[in-house]
Amino acid sequence: MLTAALFLTMLIAWRDRRHVDFIGLRYAFAGRIAGTIPAAILVSMITATVFDVLFGVLVVLAVAFSLIGPRLSPTPRASICTGALSGFMATTAAIGGPPMALLYPHEDGRRLRGTLAGYFLLGATLSLIALAIVGRYGRPEIALGLTLCPGILLGFAVSGALTKHLDRRGARPIVLALSAAAGFVVLWRALG
C-alpha cells in the first residue's frame, strides 16, 4: 500500500506543488519521524491477524476522529502532534491522512492536496525505509505495490478533470465513508 501511495503522492505533489504549505510541512514531518519509529518496531513484532485487527481499528478510529475530532490549525505544536499520529498510522496501516487533514479543514483544495501530497511523499519514503530496516519491506512488497500503479495512473489522469468539481462540493464525506467501510471489512475478515 505504501509503495502505491508513494507513487500517487509523487504525481499529486508535482501537480499541486505551487500550493504547498512548506512551513507547516516542516513541523509535521518532524512529528512523522517520531511516530514512524515505534510503529515500525510494533509491526515487526506482530502477527498478520493482529496486524489486520490493528489496521481495521486504526482506520475506523481515524474516520471517527475526522468526524468528531477538534478543529485544528497548522500551528507548529499541532503540526508536530498530528504528524506523529499520522506517522504511526501510516507505518502500521498505510493510512496517515485523517490526522493531517484535520490541520487544514478550511483550506482551498489545491493547498490541502499539495501540502498533504508533499507530506506523504516524504512520509511514505520514511515509513518504507523504517519497514525495510525491520525486515517488513522488500522485493515482494515492491512488486505488489507496482501492480497498483496502472490503476493509480488512470485515476490520476481522471482526477485532473474532477478536482475542480470536488473542490466546490467537497470529497470529505465520500472519502470518510469509503475509509470506514474498508476498516470494517478488514476487521470483519480478521475477526470472522
C-alpha positions in Angstrom: 0.0 0.0 0.0 2.8 2.4 0.9 4.6 1.7 -2.4 1.5 2.7 -4.3 0.8 5.6 -2.1 4.4 6.9 -2.7 3.8 6.8 -6.5 0.4 8.6 -6.2 1.8 11.3 -3.9 4.6 12.0 -6.3 2.1 12.7 -9.0 -0.1 14.9 -6.8 2.8 16.8 -5.3 4.0 17.6 -8.8 0.6 18.8 -10.0 -0.1 21.0 -6.9 3.5 22.0 -6.0 2.7 25.7 -6.1 0.2 25.4 -3.3 2.2 23.6 -0.6 2.4 25.0 2.9 6.2 24.4 3.4 6.3 25.8 6.9 3.6 23.5 8.2 5.1 20.6 6.3 8.4 21.0 8.1 6.8 20.7 11.5 4.5 17.9 10.5 7.4 15.9 9.1 9.4 16.2 12.4 6.3 14.6 14.1 6.2 12.0 11.4 9.7 10.8 12.3 8.7 10.5 15.9 5.6 8.4 15.1 7.3 6.2 12.5 10.0 4.6 14.6 7.7 3.0 17.3 5.2 1.9 14.5 7.9 0.1 12.6 9.1 -1.7 15.7 5.5 -2.7 16.5 4.8 -4.0 13.0 8.0 -6.2 13.2 6.7 -7.9 16.3 3.0 -8.7 15.5 1.3 -11.5 13.5 -0.7 -10.9 10.3 -4.0 -11.4 12.2 -3.1 -8.9 14.9 -1.9 -6.5 12.1 -5.3 -6.8 10.3 -7.1 -6.0 13.6 -4.8 -3.1 14.3 -5.3 -1.8 10.7 -9.1 -2.0 10.9 -9.3 -0.4 14.3 -6.9 2.5 13.3 -8.9 3.2 10.1 -12.2 3.3 12.0 -10.7 5.5 14.7 -9.2 7.8 12.1 -12.6 8.2 10.5 -14.3 8.8 13.9 -11.5 11.3 14.8 -12.1 13.1 11.5 -15.8 13.4 12.2 -15.8 14.4 15.8 -12.2 15.5 16.5 -11.2 19.0 17.3 -10.8 21.6 14.6 -7.1 22.4 14.4 -5.0 24.9 12.6 -1.4 24.3 11.4 0.5 25.7 14.3 3.9 24.2 15.0 2.7 22.2 18.0 -0.4 20.9 16.3 1.6 20.1 13.2 4.2 18.1 15.2 1.5 16.2 17.2 -0.7 15.3 14.2 2.5 14.4 12.2 3.4 11.9 14.9 0.0 10.3 14.9 -0.1 10.3 11.2 3.4 8.6 11.0 2.3 5.9 13.4 -0.9 5.2 11.5 0.8 5.4 8.1 3.5 3.0 9.1 1.1 0.5 10.7 -1.9 0.8 8.5 -0.8 2.9 5.4 -3.5 5.5 6.3 -2.0 8.6 7.8 -4.2 11.1 6.1 -7.0 11.8 8.6 -4.9 13.4 11.3 -3.1 15.6 8.8 -6.3 16.6 7.0 -7.6 17.9 10.4 -4.9 20.6 10.2 -6.3 22.2 7.0 -10.1 22.0 7.4 -10.8 25.3 5.8 -8.1 25.4 3.2 -8.5 25.6 -0.6 -8.5 22.1 -2.2 -5.3 22.8 -4.1 -3.5 23.8 -0.9 -4.8 20.8 1.0 -3.8 18.4 -1.8 -0.4 19.9 -2.4 0.6 20.1 1.3 -0.7 16.6 2.1 1.0 15.2 -1.0 4.3 16.8 -0.1 3.9 15.4 3.4 3.0 11.9 2.3 5.8 11.9 -0.3 8.4 12.4 2.4 6.5 10.4 5.0 5.9 7.3 2.8 9.6 7.3 1.9 10.5 7.4 5.6 8.0 4.6 6.5 9.2 2.4 3.8 12.8 2.8 4.9 11.8 2.0 8.5 9.9 -1.1 7.4 12.8 -2.2 5.3 15.2 -1.8 8.3 13.0 -4.1 10.4 12.6 -6.6 7.6 9.0 -5.9 6.7 9.5 -4.3 3.3 11.4 -5.8 0.3 11.1 -7.1 -3.2 7.7 -8.9 -2.7 6.1 -5.8 -1.3 7.6 -3.6 -4.0 6.3 -5.9 -6.7 2.8 -6.0 -5.2 2.8 -2.2 -4.9 3.8 -1.8 -8.5 0.8 -3.8 -9.6 -1.4 -1.0 -8.3 0.4 1.7 -10.3 -1.5 1.3 -13.6 -4.8 2.0 -11.7 -3.2 4.9 -10.0 -2.1 6.4 -13.3 -5.6 6.0 -14.7 -7.2 7.5 -11.6 -4.8 10.4 -11.6 -5.5 11.2 -15.2 -9.2 11.2 -14.5 -8.8 13.2 -11.3 -7.4 16.3 -13.1 -10.9 16.9 -14.6 -12.7 16.2 -11.3 -10.7 18.2 -8.8 -12.4 21.5 -9.6 -15.8 19.9 -9.1 -14.8 18.2 -5.9 -13.2 21.4 -4.6 -16.6 23.0 -4.8 -18.7 20.2 -3.5 -16.2 18.5 -1.1 -14.9 15.0 -1.2 -14.6 14.6 2.5 -17.9 12.6 3.1 -17.1 10.2 0.3 -13.5 9.6 1.5 -14.6 9.1 5.1 -17.4 6.7 4.1 -15.1 4.6 1.9 -12.4 4.6 4.6 -14.8 3.5 7.3 -16.1 0.7 5.0 -12.6 -0.5 4.3 -11.8 -0.5 8.0 -14.9 -2.5 8.9 -14.3 -5.0 6.1 -10.7 -5.7 7.3 -11.9 -6.1 10.9 -14.7 -8.5 9.8 -12.2 -10.5 7.8 -9.7 -10.7 10.7 -12.2 -11.5 13.4 -14.7 -13.6 11.4 
